[in-house]
């Protein structure tokens, strides 16, 4: 399967029964796949009139307690930002998938990682956060999609999968592991009709004294719990590494090819790969530095975004360098290879 198709089928396997979206390359295989498969599982597919409409339809379906999702690519995700803030403020679980393309503006349809800031810092208004996963291959496109629905329900919060046009369009073998639903809280808050019970209210407008502050403090406590329990990362060949490359998604795959070649030549290099971009795996990265890593090279398909979180995590305890290419330009393994040899 293509990565886009793996996300769509994994969502269905995880119980997604509502999808609303709007076409934009390079994520179009997701709505195309959903349009064919949703009727098979008694689900709902809607090609909305716009990205703004799509995210608000997801808001409505999530409020009714349905597992709901949307997907888009960079400028389309920008149009969804107000709706994402509303979902977070209403504490509604939903899955949003961003298959990134080059920007800013309409940009191009090449793979990019330039939406990192938008994704992890909160692209909409207000103090809110999304749980953000960065898949590395088609297997993780499958696995993290299933996990995302569970975590959205667990925390009553929208979850974002941040991939890119390379992962979305590529095909490779993977194992479609079956979905096993964990124990999750009942959705007693959902708008399912109030026969024989008091009505539920879902809103984001809080005008009473300190009401909105109380909501925000409750949300911040939720984000702190995410930082404590949901941080994920992978370290490869870092035990003796003198240079550690920090990269996520497609950039991590490219970097790993260079690291493998350099290892064969005797260079002590390794890879640190964050799987959650929020919460960022600060402590795991700091641990590498405490073990004596001399240099961290951040590799991204952008002008330098995650590198800021790496510098915050390292806090001056090691030298942090950056190599990236913006605008949908592709980094080749030999470029990373040469950069590592240059700084080694």
N, C-alpha and C positions, 0 to 999 in steps of 0.2 A: 504493500500500500504506500501511497504518498503520505507524508506527514499530516497533511490536512485531512485526508480521509481517515487516518488512524484516530485523530482527535474526534471527528464526527461519530465514528462507530463506537469509540470508547464512551462518549457522552451518552449515547443511546443505551449501551450496556449498563451504565451507571444510573439509569432511570430518568435521564433528561426527556421530558415530554413536551417541551415548548421551545421552539427556536424562532427568533425573529432577526433578520439581517438584511443587508443591502449589498449588492455586488461591488467588489473592488479587488483588483489584482494586487498581491498574489495569494489571496485567501479564498478565491471563488470556489474551489473544490469543496469547501465546508458547506456553504448553503446549497450547492448543487447536490451534494451527497445527502444532506438533510431533507431536501425536497423529495427525494426518492424514498428514503428510508422511514421518515416519520409516519406516513400513513400505515406502514407495515406494523407499527407498534402502538397504533391508536394515539399517536402524538399529533402535535400541531406545528406546521411549518408556515411561516408568513414571510414573504418578501415584502418588507415595509416600503413605504414611499420615500424614506430617507433614513439615515443613520440615527437622527434625533428621534424619529418615530420608533425605530427598532428598540432602542434602549428603554424607552418609556413603556413599550409593550412588555418587555422583560420585567420591568418594575411591577406592572399589573399582574403578570403570571406568578412572579415570586411572592407577591403579597397574598396570593391565593394558595400558597403553599406548594406550588408545582416546582419541580427542578427545571430551571430555565436557563437559557444561554443565548449569547449573541457572539458574533465574530466580525472582525473587520481588519483593515490594514491602516497604518499610521494616520493619514488625514481623516479617515472615517472614525478612528478611535478618538481623535480630537473633538469631533462633533458629538461624541457620546459623553464627554466629560461632565457636563451638568447632570446628566442622568446618573452617572456613577456616583457623584456627590449625593444625589437624592437617595440612591440605593444604600449607600453607607450610612447616611443620616437616619434613614428609616430602619436600619439594621435588617436588611433583606439579603438573603443568600442568593447568589447568582454567579454564573461563570461568564467571563469575558475573555475572548481570545484575540490577541493582536499578532498577526503575521506581518512583521514590520517590512516596510519598503523605504527607499531612499527619500530624504527630505532635505530642507523644509519645503513647505508648499506642496504642490502636487508631486514634485520630485520626479522619481522614476519608479519602475517596478522591480528593481534589483533588491536583493536582501540587504538589510541594514540593522544596526542596533542603536539607532539614534533616538529611540523613544524611552531610554532608560530613565532619564530624569522625570519625564511625564508619568511613568509607571510607578516609580518607587517613592517619589516625593509628593504625590497627590496632584494630578493634573487639573482637577476641578477646584471649586471654592470650598473653604472651610478646613478645619483640622480633622482630616480623615486619612486613612491608609487602606491600601489593598494588600492582601496576601499575594505575593507575586512569585510565580514559578518560572524558571528558565530551563526548558528541556534541551537536551544535548543530542538526542537521536530520536528516531521514530518510536523506539521502545518507550522512551520517556514521554513522548507525545501521548502515547496510550496510557501509561501508568499515572502520570501527573494529572491527566484529565479526570480520571476516576477519583484520585485523591482530592482534587480541587473541589468537586461537588461535596464530598464528605466534610472537608474543612469549612466550606461556605456554610453548610448547615450547622456544623458544630459551633462556629463563632458568630453566626448570623451576620455575615459580612460578604460582600462581593470578593471574588478571587480572580486574579488575572493570570493567564498563561502568556508569557512574552516570548514568542518565537520569532522567526524571520522567514523571508521568502526562500531561503536556501532549504531550511528544514521543512517548510510547508510543501515545497515542490519536489523534494528528493524522494526517491523510492529506495527502500532497503528492507531486508528481512527483519521481522520481529516476532515475538510470541504474544498473541492476544490473550493474556491471562484473564481468567473469569473474574467478574466483579463480585466482591464479598462485602456486603454492607455492614459497617460496624454499628454498635449501639449508639444511637443519636437521640437527642431530646425530641420529644413530640412537638410538632409545630402548633402548639396551643394558641399561638398568637395570630395564626393565619386567618384570612377573611374567607371563611368557608360557609357562611350563612349562620345566623345566630338563633336558630330554632332551639329552644330549651336551654339557652345560655345567654349570658350577657354579651352585647356586641363587642367585637374587637375594633380597635382604632389604630391605623397605621398612618403616620404623618411625619413631616419634617419641620413643621412650623410650631415653634415653642415660644410663646409671648409672655408667659408668666414669670414672676420674679425668680431668677436663677435657674429656671427650667432648662434652658439650653446649656448653661454651664454644667449642670448635673448630667445631662446627656453626654456632653463632651468628655467629662471625667470618666463616665462609665465606658465610653469608647476607648479612651486612652488606656484604661485598665485592661481592656480586651487586647489592645495592641501589645501591651507589655507581656501578656500571657503568650501571645504569638512569639515574641522574642525569646521567651523562656523555653517554649516547648516545640516550636515549629521550624527552627533554623536547620537548614540542610546544606551540606557541602561535600565535596569529594577531593581528596588529596592523592595525587599519583606521583610516585618516585620523589617524594619530598624529604624522605628520611635523611639523606645525606646531601641534599641539593644546596648549592651555593647561590644559584639563581632560581627563583620560583616565578613562573608565569601565572598570572591571575587572569582568567578569561571565562566567559560564560557562553553557552549556546554554541552557535557555529564557529565563533572565534576560538573557543576551547578545542574544538575538533581540529581546526587548522593548526593551532599551537601545538597540540599533542603530536601531530605528524613531525613537526620540527624537533620537538623534545626527544622523540624516539630516535631520530637520526643522530642527534647530538649525543645521546646516551651511548649509542654504538661506537662513537668516537672517543668516549671516555669523559665527556663533560658531565659534571654533576648538576643537572637541571631537573626541575619537577614542575608539576601543574597543580594549581589550586583552582578548583571550579566551584563557585557558588551555585547552588541549585535553587535556593530561595534568594531573591534579590531584595525583597522585604519580607521578613526581617533579614538583614544582611548578616552573614556568619562572621561577625567581627572577631569573636573569641577564637574561633578555629584559625583564623588568619594570624591573630596575635600569637597564638601558640607556636606557629611556624617560626616567627621572628624570635621568640624566646628560646627556640632550639638552635638559634645561631644563623639563620638565613641572612645573607649579606645584602641581597638585592631582590626587589620585586619588580618584574616587568608586567605591566598591565597591557593586554592586547584587546582592542575593541574595534568593531566595524562602525566607528564614529570618530568624532574629533576629540573625545576624551570626556567620559561621563562617570562610569563606574570608578575610574581612577580617583575621583574625589572621595568616594566612600572608602577606598583602600587606604588613602592617605590619612583619613580620619581614624581608621582602625589601627593603623601602624603607629600613628602619633609620633613620628620622627625617630622611631626605633630602628628603622632600616631605610635604605635608599629606595625610593619609588620612582620608576621610569615609565614612560608611556610610548606605545606604538599603535597607531590606528590609521584607518583610511575612511573618510566620510563620503556621503553622497551615493551610497550604494556601490562604491568601489570594492572589489574583492581583494582581500589579503591572501597572498600565496604562502604556503609553508616555507619556501626558501627565503622569503622576506623576514619571517620570524626567526628562522635559522641564522640569517646574517646578523640580525639585531642582537640576538643572544650572544653570538660570538664577539660582537663589537663591545658589549658591556661586561663580558665575563671577567 
